[in-house]
Amino acid sequence: MSGDKMMREWMFGLIGLALLSACGVDGEPLRPSLNAGVGVSNSGVHAGGSVGLHKGPLNIFLGF
């Protein structure tokens, strides 16, 4: 087995393990969130927001 293939398998394994542990198997579900807003100022109209996931003490957000 080549080094690249072995590394790829390890990465897919770790990602799969992270997804499995985050899917709520242990009883605590993932809680998604969405935040959106529009602002008006002298320089124009601005739109923005964020999406996120909450699970226990872990919060992950992506702003746009």
PyMOL Python script that loads the backbone (N, CA, C, O; Angstrom):
from pymol import cmd

cmd.read_pdbstr("""\
ATOM      1  N   MET A   1       0.842  -1.169   0.000  1.00  0.00           N
ATOM      2  CA  MET A   1       0.000   0.000   0.000  1.00  0.00           C
ATOM      3  C   MET A   1       0.889   1.233   0.000  1.00  0.00           C
ATOM      4  O   MET A   1       1.833   1.311   0.786  1.00  0.00           O
ATOM      5  N   SER A   2       0.606   2.191  -0.860  1.00  0.00           N
ATOM      6  CA  SER A   2       1.442   3.388  -0.937  1.00  0.00           C
ATOM      7  C   SER A   2       1.128   4.334   0.210  1.00  0.00           C
ATOM      8  O   SER A   2       0.064   4.252   0.824  1.00  0.00           O
ATOM      9  N   GLY A   3       2.050   5.218   0.488  1.00  0.00           N
ATOM     10  CA  GLY A   3       1.899   6.167   1.593  1.00  0.00           C
ATOM     11  C   GLY A   3       0.708   7.094   1.416  1.00  0.00           C
ATOM     12  O   GLY A   3       0.002   7.395   2.378  1.00  0.00           O
ATOM     13  N   ASP A   4       0.479   7.557   0.162  1.00  0.00           N
ATOM     14  CA  ASP A   4      -0.646   8.461  -0.093  1.00  0.00           C
ATOM     15  C   ASP A   4      -1.977   7.760   0.142  1.00  0.00           C
ATOM     16  O   ASP A   4      -2.896   8.340   0.721  1.00  0.00           O
ATOM     17  N   LYS A   5      -2.078   6.521  -0.305  1.00  0.00           N
ATOM     18  CA  LYS A   5      -3.328   5.780  -0.136  1.00  0.00           C
ATOM     19  C   LYS A   5      -3.590   5.510   1.348  1.00  0.00           C
ATOM     20  O   LYS A   5      -4.728   5.602   1.808  1.00  0.00           O
ATOM     21  N   MET A   6      -2.544   5.180   2.082  1.00  0.00           N
ATOM     22  CA  MET A   6      -2.715   4.912   3.512  1.00  0.00           C
ATOM     23  C   MET A   6      -3.149   6.191   4.245  1.00  0.00           C
ATOM     24  O   MET A   6      -4.023   6.143   5.110  1.00  0.00           O
ATOM     25  N   MET A   7      -2.545   7.321   3.901  1.00  0.00           N
ATOM     26  CA  MET A   7      -2.908   8.591   4.526  1.00  0.00           C
ATOM     27  C   MET A   7      -4.357   8.946   4.199  1.00  0.00           C
ATOM     28  O   MET A   7      -5.087   9.422   5.068  1.00  0.00           O
ATOM     29  N   ARG A   8      -4.777   8.719   2.964  1.00  0.00           N
ATOM     30  CA  ARG A   8      -6.151   9.009   2.552  1.00  0.00           C
ATOM     31  C   ARG A   8      -7.136   8.140   3.333  1.00  0.00           C
ATOM     32  O   ARG A   8      -8.185   8.624   3.759  1.00  0.00           O
ATOM     33  N   GLU A   9      -6.807   6.867   3.524  1.00  0.00           N
ATOM     34  CA  GLU A   9      -7.680   5.985   4.288  1.00  0.00           C
ATOM     35  C   GLU A   9      -7.779   6.435   5.742  1.00  0.00           C
ATOM     36  O   GLU A   9      -8.860   6.395   6.331  1.00  0.00           O
ATOM     37  N   TRP A  10      -6.667   6.861   6.323  1.00  0.00           N
ATOM     38  CA  TRP A  10      -6.690   7.373   7.694  1.00  0.00           C
ATOM     39  C   TRP A  10      -7.564   8.614   7.795  1.00  0.00           C
ATOM     40  O   TRP A  10      -8.341   8.754   8.739  1.00  0.00           O
ATOM     41  N   MET A  11      -7.439   9.519   6.819  1.00  0.00           N
ATOM     42  CA  MET A  11      -8.229  10.749   6.839  1.00  0.00           C
ATOM     43  C   MET A  11      -9.711  10.443   6.706  1.00  0.00           C
ATOM     44  O   MET A  11     -10.522  11.006   7.442  1.00  0.00           O
ATOM     45  N   PHE A  12     -10.086   9.552   5.772  1.00  0.00           N
ATOM     46  CA  PHE A  12     -11.496   9.188   5.633  1.00  0.00           C
ATOM     47  C   PHE A  12     -12.009   8.488   6.883  1.00  0.00           C
ATOM     48  O   PHE A  12     -13.162   8.678   7.271  1.00  0.00           O
ATOM     49  N   GLY A  13     -11.177   7.693   7.507  1.00  0.00           N
ATOM     50  CA  GLY A  13     -11.564   7.031   8.751  1.00  0.00           C
ATOM     51  C   GLY A  13     -11.813   8.024   9.872  1.00  0.00           C
ATOM     52  O   GLY A  13     -12.794   7.905  10.606  1.00  0.00           O
ATOM     53  N   LEU A  14     -10.926   9.008  10.006  1.00  0.00           N
ATOM     54  CA  LEU A  14     -11.106  10.034  11.033  1.00  0.00           C
ATOM     55  C   LEU A  14     -12.336  10.900  10.774  1.00  0.00           C
ATOM     56  O   LEU A  14     -13.064  11.249  11.703  1.00  0.00           O
ATOM     57  N   ILE A  15     -12.562  11.241   9.511  1.00  0.00           N
ATOM     58  CA  ILE A  15     -13.749  12.025   9.169  1.00  0.00           C
ATOM     59  C   ILE A  15     -15.015  11.222   9.464  1.00  0.00           C
ATOM     60  O   ILE A  15     -15.983  11.756  10.005  1.00  0.00           O
ATOM     61  N   GLY A  16     -15.001   9.941   9.107  1.00  0.00           N
ATOM     62  CA  GLY A  16     -16.156   9.087   9.393  1.00  0.00           C
ATOM     63  C   GLY A  16     -16.414   8.969  10.880  1.00  0.00           C
ATOM     64  O   GLY A  16     -17.566   9.003  11.311  1.00  0.00           O
ATOM     65  N   LEU A  17     -15.370   8.831  11.664  1.00  0.00           N
ATOM     66  CA  LEU A  17     -15.509   8.747  13.111  1.00  0.00           C
ATOM     67  C   LEU A  17     -16.063  10.054  13.678  1.00  0.00           C
ATOM     68  O   LEU A  17     -16.916  10.033  14.566  1.00  0.00           O
ATOM     69  N   ALA A  18     -15.587  11.177  13.172  1.00  0.00           N
ATOM     70  CA  ALA A  18     -16.097  12.472  13.634  1.00  0.00           C
ATOM     71  C   ALA A  18     -17.569  12.640  13.280  1.00  0.00           C
ATOM     72  O   ALA A  18     -18.347  13.132  14.097  1.00  0.00           O
ATOM     73  N   LEU A  19     -17.958  12.240  12.079  1.00  0.00           N
ATOM     74  CA  LEU A  19     -19.364  12.343  11.687  1.00  0.00           C
ATOM     75  C   LEU A  19     -20.246  11.428  12.522  1.00  0.00           C
ATOM     76  O   LEU A  19     -21.346  11.815  12.916  1.00  0.00           O
ATOM     77  N   LEU A  20     -19.779  10.238  12.790  1.00  0.00           N
ATOM     78  CA  LEU A  20     -20.546   9.302  13.596  1.00  0.00           C
ATOM     79  C   LEU A  20     -20.725   9.824  15.012  1.00  0.00           C
ATOM     80  O   LEU A  20     -21.812   9.718  15.582  1.00  0.00           O
ATOM     81  N   SER A  21     -19.671  10.385  15.581  1.00  0.00           N
ATOM     82  CA  SER A  21     -19.775  10.891  16.943  1.00  0.00           C
ATOM     83  C   SER A  21     -20.628  12.161  17.001  1.00  0.00           C
ATOM     84  O   SER A  21     -21.179  12.484  18.053  1.00  0.00           O
ATOM     85  N   ALA A  22     -20.742  12.878  15.891  1.00  0.00           N
ATOM     86  CA  ALA A  22     -21.513  14.117  15.871  1.00  0.00           C
ATOM     87  C   ALA A  22     -22.970  13.917  15.478  1.00  0.00           C
ATOM     88  O   ALA A  22     -23.739  14.879  15.501  1.00  0.00           O
ATOM     89  N   CYS A  23     -23.370  12.725  15.124  1.00  0.00           N
ATOM     90  CA  CYS A  23     -24.730  12.541  14.601  1.00  0.00           C
ATOM     91  C   CYS A  23     -25.768  12.318  15.682  1.00  0.00           C
ATOM     92  O   CYS A  23     -26.937  12.114  15.355  1.00  0.00           O
ATOM     93  N   GLY A  24     -25.405  12.346  16.939  1.00  0.00           N
ATOM     94  CA  GLY A  24     -26.376  12.209  18.002  1.00  0.00           C
ATOM     95  C   GLY A  24     -26.569  10.787  18.474  1.00  0.00           C
ATOM     96  O   GLY A  24     -27.563  10.501  19.142  1.00  0.00           O
ATOM     97  N   VAL A  25     -25.668   9.890  18.156  1.00  0.00           N
ATOM     98  CA  VAL A  25     -25.784   8.491  18.560  1.00  0.00           C
ATOM     99  C   VAL A  25     -25.794   8.370  20.078  1.00  0.00           C
ATOM    100  O   VAL A  25     -26.446   7.476  20.617  1.00  0.00           O
ATOM    101  N   ASP A  26     -25.091   9.242  20.770  1.00  0.00           N
ATOM    102  CA  ASP A  26     -25.009   9.170  22.221  1.00  0.00           C
ATOM    103  C   ASP A  26     -26.224   9.780  22.919  1.00  0.00           C
ATOM    104  O   ASP A  26     -26.248   9.837  24.149  1.00  0.00           O
ATOM    105  N   GLY A  27     -27.219  10.232  22.183  1.00  0.00           N
ATOM    106  CA  GLY A  27     -28.437  10.744  22.776  1.00  0.00           C
ATOM    107  C   GLY A  27     -28.598  12.245  22.701  1.00  0.00           C
ATOM    108  O   GLY A  27     -29.721  12.738  22.801  1.00  0.00           O
ATOM    109  N   GLU A  28     -27.541  12.977  22.532  1.00  0.00           N
ATOM    110  CA  GLU A  28     -27.651  14.426  22.430  1.00  0.00           C
ATOM    111  C   GLU A  28     -27.606  14.813  20.953  1.00  0.00           C
ATOM    112  O   GLU A  28     -26.575  14.632  20.305  1.00  0.00           O
ATOM    113  N   PRO A  29     -28.697  15.341  20.412  1.00  0.00           N
ATOM    114  CA  PRO A  29     -28.737  15.628  18.979  1.00  0.00           C
ATOM    115  C   PRO A  29     -27.958  16.894  18.612  1.00  0.00           C
ATOM    116  O   PRO A  29     -27.676  17.741  19.460  1.00  0.00           O
ATOM    117  N   LEU A  30     -27.626  16.993  17.350  1.00  0.00           N
ATOM    118  CA  LEU A  30     -27.060  18.229  16.815  1.00  0.00           C
ATOM    119  C   LEU A  30     -28.167  19.269  16.736  1.00  0.00           C
ATOM    120  O   LEU A  30     -29.301  18.946  16.383  1.00  0.00           O
ATOM    121  N   ARG A  31     -27.847  20.500  17.059  1.00  0.00           N
ATOM    122  CA  ARG A  31     -28.822  21.581  16.948  1.00  0.00           C
ATOM    123  C   ARG A  31     -28.300  22.590  15.930  1.00  0.00           C
ATOM    124  O   ARG A  31     -27.331  23.299  16.203  1.00  0.00           O
ATOM    125  N   PRO A  32     -28.929  22.659  14.764  1.00  0.00           N
ATOM    126  CA  PRO A  32     -28.492  23.633  13.764  1.00  0.00           C
ATOM    127  C   PRO A  32     -29.023  25.025  14.113  1.00  0.00           C
ATOM    128  O   PRO A  32     -30.027  25.156  14.813  1.00  0.00           O
ATOM    129  N   SER A  33     -28.351  26.049  13.625  1.00  0.00           N
ATOM    130  CA  SER A  33     -28.819  27.419  13.805  1.00  0.00           C
ATOM    131  C   SER A  33     -28.564  28.213  12.538  1.00  0.00           C
ATOM    132  O   SER A  33     -27.655  27.911  11.765  1.00  0.00           O
ATOM    133  N   LEU A  34     -29.386  29.235  12.342  1.00  0.00           N
ATOM    134  CA  LEU A  34     -29.268  30.116  11.185  1.00  0.00           C
ATOM    135  C   LEU A  34     -29.518  31.532  11.659  1.00  0.00           C
ATOM    136  O   LEU A  34     -30.481  31.790  12.381  1.00  0.00           O
ATOM    137  N   ASN A  35     -28.667  32.440  11.260  1.00  0.00           N
ATOM    138  CA  ASN A  35     -28.811  33.840  11.608  1.00  0.00           C
ATOM    139  C   ASN A  35     -28.625  34.641  10.330  1.00  0.00           C
ATOM    140  O   ASN A  35     -27.625  34.466   9.635  1.00  0.00           O
ATOM    141  N   ALA A  36     -29.576  35.519  10.006  1.00  0.00           N
ATOM    142  CA  ALA A  36     -29.477  36.333   8.800  1.00  0.00           C
ATOM    143  C   ALA A  36     -29.882  37.760   9.140  1.00  0.00           C
ATOM    144  O   ALA A  36     -30.723  37.985  10.011  1.00  0.00           O
ATOM    145  N   GLY A  37     -29.284  38.710   8.455  1.00  0.00           N
ATOM    146  CA  GLY A  37     -29.613  40.104   8.700  1.00  0.00           C
ATOM    147  C   GLY A  37     -29.333  40.974   7.501  1.00  0.00           C
ATOM    148  O   GLY A  37     -28.553  40.621   6.616  1.00  0.00           O
ATOM    149  N   VAL A  38     -29.997  42.137   7.492  1.00  0.00           N
ATOM    150  CA  VAL A  38     -29.809  43.131   6.440  1.00  0.00           C
ATOM    151  C   VAL A  38     -29.580  44.468   7.133  1.00  0.00           C
ATOM    152  O   VAL A  38     -30.324  44.834   8.042  1.00  0.00           O
ATOM    153  N   GLY A  39     -28.568  45.186   6.712  1.00  0.00           N
ATOM    154  CA  GLY A  39     -28.271  46.496   7.281  1.00  0.00           C
ATOM    155  C   GLY A  39     -28.277  47.563   6.204  1.00  0.00           C
ATOM    156  O   GLY A  39     -27.874  47.322   5.066  1.00  0.00           O
ATOM    157  N   VAL A  40     -28.742  48.750   6.582  1.00  0.00           N
ATOM    158  CA  VAL A  40     -28.774  49.886   5.658  1.00  0.00           C
ATOM    159  C   VAL A  40     -27.963  51.013   6.288  1.00  0.00           C
ATOM    160  O   VAL A  40     -28.173  51.369   7.447  1.00  0.00           O
ATOM    161  N   SER A  41     -27.043  51.566   5.519  1.00  0.00           N
ATOM    162  CA  SER A  41     -26.233  52.684   6.000  1.00  0.00           C
ATOM    163  C   SER A  41     -26.011  53.665   4.857  1.00  0.00           C
ATOM    164  O   SER A  41     -26.536  53.482   3.759  1.00  0.00           O
ATOM    165  N   ASN A  42     -25.229  54.705   5.123  1.00  0.00           N
ATOM    166  CA  ASN A  42     -24.929  55.694   4.083  1.00  0.00           C
ATOM    167  C   ASN A  42     -24.169  55.079   2.914  1.00  0.00           C
ATOM    168  O   ASN A  42     -24.254  55.570   1.788  1.00  0.00           O
ATOM    169  N   SER A  43     -23.429  54.009   3.177  1.00  0.00           N
ATOM    170  CA  SER A  43     -22.642  53.391   2.111  1.00  0.00           C
ATOM    171  C   SER A  43     -23.405  52.321   1.345  1.00  0.00           C
ATOM    172  O   SER A  43     -22.849  51.735   0.416  1.00  0.00           O
ATOM    173  N   GLY A  44     -24.651  52.042   1.694  1.00  0.00           N
ATOM    174  CA  GLY A  44     -25.453  51.081   0.944  1.00  0.00           C
ATOM    175  C   GLY A  44     -26.117  50.049   1.832  1.00  0.00           C
ATOM    176  O   GLY A  44     -26.191  50.199   3.052  1.00  0.00           O
ATOM    177  N   VAL A  45     -26.599  48.998   1.187  1.00  0.00           N
ATOM    178  CA  VAL A  45     -27.299  47.911   1.870  1.00  0.00           C
ATOM    179  C   VAL A  45     -26.346  46.730   2.012  1.00  0.00           C
ATOM    180  O   VAL A  45     -25.667  46.352   1.057  1.00  0.00           O
ATOM    181  N   HIS A  46     -26.302  46.156   3.201  1.00  0.00           N
ATOM    182  CA  HIS A  46     -25.402  45.036   3.473  1.00  0.00           C
ATOM    183  C   HIS A  46     -26.229  43.850   3.936  1.00  0.00           C
ATOM    184  O   HIS A  46     -27.124  44.006   4.768  1.00  0.00           O
ATOM    185  N   ALA A  47     -25.945  42.681   3.414  1.00  0.00           N
ATOM    186  CA  ALA A  47     -26.603  41.451   3.857  1.00  0.00           C
ATOM    187  C   ALA A  47     -25.538  40.518   4.422  1.00  0.00           C
ATOM    188  O   ALA A  47     -24.411  40.476   3.928  1.00  0.00           O
ATOM    189  N   GLY A  48     -25.900  39.780   5.446  1.00  0.00           N
ATOM    190  CA  GLY A  48     -24.951  38.845   6.043  1.00  0.00           C
ATOM    191  C   GLY A  48     -25.671  37.865   6.926  1.00  0.00           C
ATOM    192  O   GLY A  48     -26.878  37.971   7.142  1.00  0.00           O
ATOM    193  N   GLY A  49     -24.935  36.923   7.429  1.00  0.00           N
ATOM    194  CA  GLY A  49     -25.526  35.938   8.315  1.00  0.00           C
ATOM    195  C   GLY A  49     -24.528  34.872   8.690  1.00  0.00           C
ATOM    196  O   GLY A  49     -23.337  34.971   8.396  1.00  0.00           O
ATOM    197  N   SER A  50     -25.044  33.842   9.353  1.00  0.00           N
ATOM    198  CA  SER A  50     -24.194  32.728   9.749  1.00  0.00           C
ATOM    199  C   SER A  50     -25.035  31.473   9.876  1.00  0.00           C
ATOM    200  O   SER A  50     -26.244  31.537  10.103  1.00  0.00           O
ATOM    201  N   VAL A  51     -24.391  30.348   9.730  1.00  0.00           N
ATOM    202  CA  VAL A  51     -24.996  29.050   9.999  1.00  0.00           C
ATOM    203  C   VAL A  51     -24.089  28.358  11.003  1.00  0.00           C
ATOM    204  O   VAL A  51     -22.879  28.586  11.025  1.00  0.00           O
ATOM    205  N   GLY A  52     -24.680  27.517  11.826  1.00  0.00           N
ATOM    206  CA  GLY A  52     -23.885  26.870  12.845  1.00  0.00           C
ATOM    207  C   GLY A  52     -24.469  25.563  13.313  1.00  0.00           C
ATOM    208  O   GLY A  52     -25.626  25.248  13.038  1.00  0.00           O
ATOM    209  N   LEU A  53     -23.661  24.807  14.022  1.00  0.00           N
ATOM    210  CA  LEU A  53     -24.062  23.553  14.649  1.00  0.00           C
ATOM    211  C   LEU A  53     -23.642  23.590  16.106  1.00  0.00           C
ATOM    212  O   LEU A  53     -22.543  24.034  16.437  1.00  0.00           O
ATOM    213  N   HIS A  54     -24.528  23.119  16.972  1.00  0.00           N
ATOM    214  CA  HIS A  54     -24.251  23.046  18.407  1.00  0.00           C
ATOM    215  C   HIS A  54     -24.389  21.601  18.855  1.00  0.00           C
ATOM    216  O   HIS A  54     -25.350  20.924  18.489  1.00  0.00           O
ATOM    217  N   LYS A  55     -23.445  21.131  19.635  1.00  0.00           N
ATOM    218  CA  LYS A  55     -23.537  19.812  20.243  1.00  0.00           C
ATOM    219  C   LYS A  55     -22.765  19.866  21.550  1.00  0.00           C
ATOM    220  O   LYS A  55     -21.535  19.894  21.563  1.00  0.00           O
ATOM    221  N   GLY A  56     -23.505  19.880  22.642  1.00  0.00           N
ATOM    222  CA  GLY A  56     -22.854  19.984  23.947  1.00  0.00           C
ATOM    223  C   GLY A  56     -22.065  21.268  24.046  1.00  0.00           C
ATOM    224  O   GLY A  56     -22.597  22.332  23.727  1.00  0.00           O
ATOM    225  N   PRO A  57     -20.818  21.212  24.476  1.00  0.00           N
ATOM    226  CA  PRO A  57     -20.018  22.431  24.606  1.00  0.00           C
ATOM    227  C   PRO A  57     -19.375  22.883  23.296  1.00  0.00           C
ATOM    228  O   PRO A  57     -18.690  23.906  23.274  1.00  0.00           O
ATOM    229  N   LEU A  58     -19.580  22.147  22.206  1.00  0.00           N
ATOM    230  CA  LEU A  58     -18.945  22.452  20.928  1.00  0.00           C
ATOM    231  C   LEU A  58     -19.888  23.255  20.053  1.00  0.00           C
ATOM    232  O   LEU A  58     -21.021  22.833  19.822  1.00  0.00           O
ATOM    233  N   ASN A  59     -19.441  24.413  19.557  1.00  0.00           N
ATOM    234  CA  ASN A  59     -20.185  25.257  18.638  1.00  0.00           C
ATOM    235  C   ASN A  59     -19.314  25.552  17.421  1.00  0.00           C
ATOM    236  O   ASN A  59     -18.158  25.954  17.556  1.00  0.00           O
ATOM    237  N   ILE A  60     -19.877  25.352  16.237  1.00  0.00           N
ATOM    238  CA  ILE A  60     -19.156  25.635  15.003  1.00  0.00           C
ATOM    239  C   ILE A  60     -20.017  26.576  14.174  1.00  0.00           C
ATOM    240  O   ILE A  60     -21.179  26.276  13.902  1.00  0.00           O
ATOM    241  N   PHE A  61     -19.451  27.726  13.765  1.00  0.00           N
ATOM    242  CA  PHE A  61     -20.175  28.708  12.997  1.00  0.00           C
ATOM    243  C   PHE A  61     -19.427  29.040  11.714  1.00  0.00           C
ATOM    244  O   PHE A  61     -18.197  29.008  11.667  1.00  0.00           O
ATOM    245  N   LEU A  62     -20.187  29.359  10.680  1.00  0.00           N
ATOM    246  CA  LEU A  62     -19.635  29.844   9.425  1.00  0.00           C
ATOM    247  C   LEU A  62     -20.385  31.116   9.081  1.00  0.00           C
ATOM    248  O   LEU A  62     -21.594  31.079   8.853  1.00  0.00           O
ATOM    249  N   GLY A  63     -19.693  32.233   9.041  1.00  0.00           N
ATOM    250  CA  GLY A  63     -20.312  33.511   8.722  1.00  0.00           C
ATOM    251  C   GLY A  63     -20.170  33.841   7.249  1.00  0.00           C
ATOM    252  O   GLY A  63     -19.194  33.462   6.600  1.00  0.00           O
ATOM    253  N   PHE A  64     -21.153  34.547   6.737  1.00  0.00           N
ATOM    254  CA  PHE A  64     -21.099  34.987   5.335  1.00  0.00           C
ATOM    255  C   PHE A  64     -21.665  36.381   5.224  1.00  0.00           C
ATOM    256  O   PHE A  64     -21.715  36.941   4.129  1.00  0.00           O
TER     257      PHE A  64
END
""", "prot")
cmd.dss("prot")
cmd.show_as("cartoon", "prot")
cmd.util.cbc("prot")
cmd.orient("prot")
